[in-house]
Amino acid sequence: MDDVLVVDSLVRSFGDLKAVDGVSFRIAPGETYGLLGPNGAGKTTIISMVAGLIAADHGTVTVAGEAMTERTTEPKRHLGLVPQEIAIYPDLSGRENLTLFGRLQGLRGGELKTRVEEVLALIGLTDRAKNRSKEYSGGMKRRLNIGIGLLHRPTLLILDEPTVGVDPQSRNAILESVEALASDGMAVLYTTHYMEEAERLCDRIGILDSGRLQAEGTRDELIRLTGGVDTIRLGGSGDLAGAAAELLEIPGVERVVTERRSAILTVKDAPTLVAQVVGTAAAHGITLSDVEILRPDLESVFLHLTGKGLRD
């Protein structure tokens, strides 16, 4: 199938600030695409242009083959938008909120009732459906917010920082819900500044900083941008310095640094080398107390690309 979302060369400025600078990406059916970047990187501005809430200065957005602008209405029926700010009616119950928004989205009768119950189950609020939403925890309100965006079975679900400020239990429930949606074929655009969320959920990730897409790809493709080197740390006793020369002879070991009670190896593809590394150390008389493998992550990629940490 054709891509659900095509973003081409988007630019948006606010006064002298260029919030988005030439961003392009695509999302296929059933794919979860993550925009990963710190607060202020331009994620929410991109979301607003994709949803047709604000106009781009330059560039285009196409949703399900239809051009999206501020004035168009047809492409918006394909969208489910879950903003950062919670948008629910606090004096209505969870079920009443979903029913109201379902009617606004064009659902009626038995279809509406069935869909409300399906969404309550998906977001884990069936047992609290009768409670007024102002009695919900922050995480439950976030889950209800997501449910509202799902009612009409959108082709593209947009989630803008959906786990900010929620408790760990609700956060995990939200992530599980997103995983289930993608497996059912829904395209998902997910913005976050949490590296672990992007690694868990996203098929492809765009790394955004200062309004520019610095790189995009699968997790493994992005990791390779750093050189793809791993670290093996050996802790123990014995002549670690003496073993360093033998460890360096192992193909794939690029560097060995020894300290008083540890040796730190820079290697290619640590999982395939660790058994040989441990065997060589033991053969040299080293008594190992622990072995640790450290692999590059998206934080490493962000640092490599931008020269700063993701949370800076």
C-alpha positions in Angstrom: 0.0 0.0 0.0 1.0 3.6 -0.4 2.4 5.6 2.5 -0.2 6.9 4.9 1.7 10.0 5.6 4.2 11.9 3.4 5.9 15.0 4.9 8.0 16.9 2.4 10.4 19.7 3.2 8.3 21.3 5.9 9.4 24.8 7.1 7.8 26.9 9.9 9.1 30.0 11.6 7.8 32.0 14.5 9.3 35.5 14.1 13.1 35.1 13.9 12.9 31.5 15.3 12.9 28.8 12.6 11.1 26.0 14.6 11.0 23.5 11.7 13.7 23.6 9.0 13.2 21.4 5.9 11.8 18.2 7.6 10.8 15.2 5.4 9.7 11.7 6.3 7.1 9.0 5.4 5.0 6.5 7.4 3.7 3.3 5.9 0.5 1.4 7.0 1.2 -0.5 10.2 4.4 1.4 10.9 5.2 3.3 14.1 7.4 6.3 13.3 9.0 8.1 16.2 10.2 11.7 16.3 12.8 11.7 19.0 14.2 14.9 20.3 14.5 17.2 23.4 11.8 19.6 24.4 11.9 22.6 22.0 13.2 20.5 19.1 10.1 21.2 16.9 8.2 18.0 17.5 4.9 19.6 18.4 5.1 22.2 15.6 5.5 19.3 13.1 2.5 17.6 14.6 0.4 20.7 14.3 1.3 21.0 10.6 0.6 17.3 9.9 -2.8 17.7 11.6 -3.6 20.8 9.6 -3.8 23.0 12.7 -1.2 25.5 11.5 0.1 26.3 8.1 3.6 25.5 6.9 5.7 28.4 5.5 7.0 25.9 2.9 6.5 22.2 2.2 3.6 19.8 2.0 1.8 17.2 4.0 -0.2 14.4 2.4 -2.4 12.0 4.4 -3.9 8.9 2.8 -3.1 10.5 -0.6 -4.9 13.8 0.2 -3.2 17.1 0.6 -3.4 18.5 4.2 -3.8 22.2 4.8 -5.5 24.4 7.4 -8.5 24.7 5.2 -9.0 21.1 4.1 -11.4 18.8 5.9 -11.4 15.5 4.0 -7.8 14.5 5.0 -8.6 15.2 8.7 -11.1 12.3 8.8 -8.2 9.9 8.5 -6.5 11.3 11.6 -6.7 10.5 15.3 -4.9 13.3 17.2 -3.9 12.9 20.8 -2.3 16.2 22.0 0.0 16.8 24.9 -2.7 18.7 26.7 -5.5 16.5 28.1 -8.8 17.3 26.3 -11.6 15.6 28.2 -14.7 16.8 30.0 -14.0 16.3 33.8 -17.6 16.1 34.9 -18.4 13.3 32.4 -17.6 9.7 33.1 -15.1 7.9 30.9 -17.8 6.2 29.0 -19.7 9.5 28.6 -16.6 11.2 27.3 -16.1 8.5 24.7 -19.8 8.5 23.7 -19.8 12.3 23.2 -16.6 12.3 21.2 -17.8 9.3 19.2 -20.9 11.2 18.1 -18.8 14.2 17.1 -16.8 11.8 15.0 -19.9 10.5 13.3 -20.6 7.3 15.1 -24.2 6.3 16.0 -26.3 3.7 17.5 -25.0 0.2 18.0 -21.8 0.9 16.2 -21.0 3.7 18.7 -21.9 1.6 21.8 -19.8 -1.3 20.6 -16.8 0.9 19.7 -16.9 2.7 23.1 -16.7 -0.7 24.9 -13.9 -1.8 22.6 -11.9 1.3 23.3 -12.5 1.1 27.1 -11.1 -2.4 27.1 -8.1 -1.3 24.9 -7.1 1.5 27.3 -7.8 -0.5 30.4 -10.6 1.6 31.8 -13.6 -0.8 31.6 -13.8 -1.1 35.4 -13.7 2.7 35.9 -16.0 3.6 33.0 -18.8 4.9 35.2 -16.5 7.2 37.3 -16.3 10.9 36.4 -13.0 11.6 34.7 -12.0 14.3 37.2 -11.6 11.4 39.7 -9.1 9.7 37.4 -5.3 9.7 38.0 -3.2 11.6 35.5 -2.3 8.4 33.8 -5.9 7.3 33.5 -6.8 10.7 32.0 -4.0 10.3 29.4 -5.3 6.8 28.5 -8.8 8.2 28.1 -7.4 11.0 25.9 -5.8 8.3 23.7 -9.1 6.4 23.6 -10.9 9.5 22.2 -8.4 9.6 19.3 -9.0 6.0 18.5 -12.8 5.8 18.4 -13.3 6.3 14.7 -10.5 3.9 13.7 -8.2 6.5 12.2 -5.7 5.6 9.4 -3.1 7.6 11.1 -2.9 8.1 14.9 -0.8 11.0 16.1 0.5 10.8 19.7 2.4 13.9 21.0 4.4 13.0 24.1 1.6 10.8 25.5 3.4 9.6 28.6 4.6 12.9 30.1 3.8 13.1 33.8 2.2 9.7 34.1 2.9 6.9 36.7 4.9 3.9 35.6 1.9 1.6 35.5 -0.1 3.9 33.2 2.9 4.5 31.1 3.3 0.8 30.5 -0.4 0.5 29.7 -0.1 3.3 27.1 2.9 1.7 25.5 1.2 -1.7 25.3 -1.8 0.0 23.7 0.3 1.6 21.0 2.0 -1.7 20.3 -1.4 -3.3 19.8 -2.6 -0.6 17.4 0.4 -0.9 15.2 0.1 -4.7 15.0 -3.5 -4.1 13.7 -2.2 -2.1 10.8 -2.7 1.5 12.0 0.1 4.0 11.1 1.3 5.8 14.2 3.3 9.1 14.5 4.8 9.1 18.0 6.8 12.1 19.4 8.9 11.6 22.6 12.0 12.7 24.3 12.3 9.3 26.1 14.8 7.2 24.3 13.6 4.0 25.8 10.1 4.6 24.4 11.4 5.1 20.9 13.5 2.0 21.1 10.6 -0.1 22.3 7.8 1.2 20.0 9.2 2.6 16.8 9.9 0.7 13.6 11.8 3.8 12.3 13.0 6.9 14.2 13.8 10.4 13.1 16.2 12.2 15.3 15.2 15.9 15.6 17.2 18.7 16.9 16.8 22.5 16.5 14.0 21.9 14.0 16.1 19.7 11.7 15.9 16.0 11.1 19.5 14.9 11.8 19.0 11.3 10.7 16.4 8.6 10.4 16.2 4.9 10.2 15.7 1.8 12.2 17.4 1.5 15.6 20.2 -0.6 14.2 20.7 1.7 11.2 21.0 4.7 13.5 23.3 2.8 15.8 25.7 2.2 12.9 26.1 5.9 12.5 28.2 5.9 15.7 30.5 3.2 14.3 28.5 0.5 15.9 31.2 -0.4 18.5 30.3 -2.1 21.8 32.0 -2.3 25.1 32.8 -5.4 27.2 33.9 -4.8 30.8 35.7 -7.6 32.6 35.9 -7.3 36.4 38.2 -9.6 38.4 41.6 -10.2 39.7 44.9 -11.3 38.2 47.3 -9.9 35.7 44.7 -7.9 33.7 47.4 -5.7 32.1 49.3 -8.8 31.0 46.2 -10.3 29.4 45.5 -7.2 27.4 47.9 -8.1 24.6 46.3 -11.5 24.1 42.8 -9.9 24.2 43.9 -7.5 21.5 44.7 -10.4 19.2 41.1 -11.5 19.1 39.6 -10.5 15.8 37.0 -7.8 16.4 38.7 -6.4 19.6 39.8 -2.9 18.7 41.1 -1.5 22.1 41.8 -2.7 25.6 42.1 -0.4 28.6 43.0 -1.9 31.9 42.4 -0.6 35.4 43.2 -2.1 38.8 40.4 -4.6 38.9 38.9 -4.4 35.4 39.6 -4.4 31.7 37.5 -2.4 29.3 37.4 -3.7 25.7 36.1 -1.8 22.7 34.8 -4.4 20.2 32.7 -5.0 17.2 29.5 -7.1 17.9 30.1 -7.9 21.6 27.6 -10.8 21.8 29.5 -12.9 19.3 32.9 -12.2 21.0 32.1 -12.4 24.7 32.7 -16.1 25.0 36.1 -15.9 23.3 37.0 -12.9 25.4 36.1 -14.6 28.7 37.9 -17.8 27.6 41.1 -15.9 26.8 41.0 -14.0 30.1 40.5 -17.2 32.0 43.3 -19.0 30.1 45.6 -16.1 31.2 44.8 -16.8 34.8 42.2 -14.0 35.3 39.6 -14.8 38.0 36.5 -13.0 36.7 33.9 -11.6 39.2 31.6 -10.0 36.6 31.3 -9.5 32.8 29.2 -6.6 31.4 28.3 -5.9 27.8 27.4 -2.3 26.9 25.8 -1.6 23.5 25.3 1.8 21.9 21.7 3.2 22.3 19.8 6.1 20.8 21.2 8.4 23.4 24.7 7.6 22.0 23.4 8.3 18.5 21.9 11.7 19.6 25.1 12.7 21.3 27.1 11.6 18.2 24.9 13.6 15.8 24.3 16.8 17.9 27.2 16.9 20.4 24.7 17.1 23.3 22.6 14.8 25.4 18.9 14.1 24.6 17.8 15.8 27.8 20.0 18.9 27.5 
